[in-house]
Amino acid sequence: MTITDIIQSKNVVSTFPNRGLSLASGNGVYLYDEKGEEYLDMGSNFGVNLLGYGPSPVTEGIKKQVDILINCHGSFGNPQRSQATKKLLEQVEKVGLTGFNRILWANYGAEAVDAAIKFALIATGRNRLLSPRNDYHGKTLAVLSVTSSNEGKYQKPFQKFLLSTDYFEFGNIESLKKTISNQHAALIIEPIQAEGGIILPPEDYLVQVSELCKEYGVLLIIDEIQTGLGRNGRFLNVQKYVPGGFDCDMILFGKGLGGGLPVSAVVIKEELNAKIPKGVHTSTTGGNPLSMTGVVAFLDELEKSQIIDKSRVISKYFFEQLRNLQTKLNDKIVDIRGEGFMIGVQLLETIDPMDILKKLQQRKIIALPCSKDTIRFLPPLIIQKEHVDKVCQTLEVILS
Ligand SMILES: Cc1ncc(COP(=O)(O)O)c(C=O)c1O
């Protein structure tokens, strides 16, 4: 055990599960421990490092800003914030979602969710929320009200403090029809349930959800914190529904938006902004110039590198290889699900996914848990066929 490992287990508050590995640096698709041992990163730090690690145009941009200005309170304007705001709004417009012209900049995913909930409650004057069972939106106290994944494991200790929320079955429009009413301020939903097990809804589902929300005057909050920014092979997961008539009131971003720096965003339209009084949500570091430089550099690089288009080719190969493996090991692998580089491998219920993750880690591959029977791959978008081959061959050895 290194001193880093000891401090991690003895002095850092133990709310995080301990993976028994300390990581010191990264390059491309690899992470390195303090001894320089190389790990293939198939988790990108829970979806953050979409472009991988090491020197890049994104890190160059961030470095320059460090000497110029790191923080600037949101009550003052700032050129980096203006640039990031303009760029993200342009990207949203490009995918066909119109009317979005305001951004609240926050620091991490759950803060954006929290702010979005507050916006909905105050703008509608209603006092109930709607969310699918098994969704994950983060862990602040208010946000736990809509985070019911893992059979409510994170909510249970705080049950009596949660906001009034009604839950419905994800992917089942009849279940929502029975639940929705004009008492609901907002419906918050993940386009794909990620932490909940990589669960995809039926093709027409989100269009129907958006129509029902309109009918009842319920604000629709789309949480693209994990699915967005290319993770599912498109800039936004929901852009595929726009031709079918899909619309929403708030779009949430987080994870990789700052090129690795902590930043999140609530993107809204003018009519909602007009109903939000001053002071409803602020934070000291939200929209700071350093994170904003990360946003601009990241969005620039995402566009210039055309990595989203390229990643779709490798994603197709990854799914093919995993499905071949499922055919060979159909007594161990129950299902392969996902889109782009958000992939779940559901295992037979007698297999402990944590044990498989441990064995992958022993063989120098980092993957992630999700739900009680599924392992999750969220690699950087830059992985190549050789990395897919290594993962599939290693998984075959472990499961055989
Ligand atoms: C869909 C979704 N929403 C919100 C969050 C919360 O983000 P954070 O952990 O940055 O608070 C996550 C985190 O995994 C997420 O996947």
The ligand as a Tripos MOL2 file, in Angstrom:
@<TRIPOS>MOLECULE
LIG
   16    16     1     0     0
SMALL
NO_CHARGES

@<TRIPOS>ATOM
      1 C1        -27.7880   11.4490  -15.4760 C.3       1 LIG1
      2 C2        -27.0390   12.0690  -14.3360 C.ar      1 LIG1
      3 N1        -27.5190   13.1690  -13.7560 N.ar      1 LIG1
      4 C3        -26.8890   13.7690  -12.7400 C.ar      1 LIG1
      5 C4        -25.7070   13.2570  -12.2360 C.ar      1 LIG1
      6 C5        -25.0450   13.9210  -11.0630 C.3       1 LIG1
      7 O1        -23.8290   14.4720  -11.4270 O.3       1 LIG1
      8 P1        -22.7350   14.7920  -10.3110 P.3       1 LIG1
      9 O2        -22.2000   13.4710   -9.8440 O.co2     1 LIG1
     10 O3        -21.7110   15.6010  -11.0370 O.co2     1 LIG1
     11 O4        -23.4330   15.5360   -9.2350 O.co2     1 LIG1
     12 C6        -25.1690   12.1040  -12.8160 C.ar      1 LIG1
     13 C7        -23.9230   11.5290  -12.2990 C.2       1 LIG1
     14 O5        -23.5420   10.4280  -12.5600 O.2       1 LIG1
     15 C8        -25.8480   11.4900  -13.8880 C.ar      1 LIG1
     16 O6        -25.3900   10.3780  -14.4670 O.3       1 LIG1
@<TRIPOS>BOND
     1     1     2 1
     2     2     3 ar
     3     2    15 ar
     4     3     4 ar
     5     4     5 ar
     6     5     6 1
     7     5    12 ar
     8     6     7 1
     9     7     8 1
    10     8     9 2
    11     8    10 1
    12     8    11 1
    13    12    13 1
    14    12    15 ar
    15    13    14 2
    16    15    16 1
@<TRIPOS>SUBSTRUCTURE
     1 LIG1         1 GROUP 0 **** ****
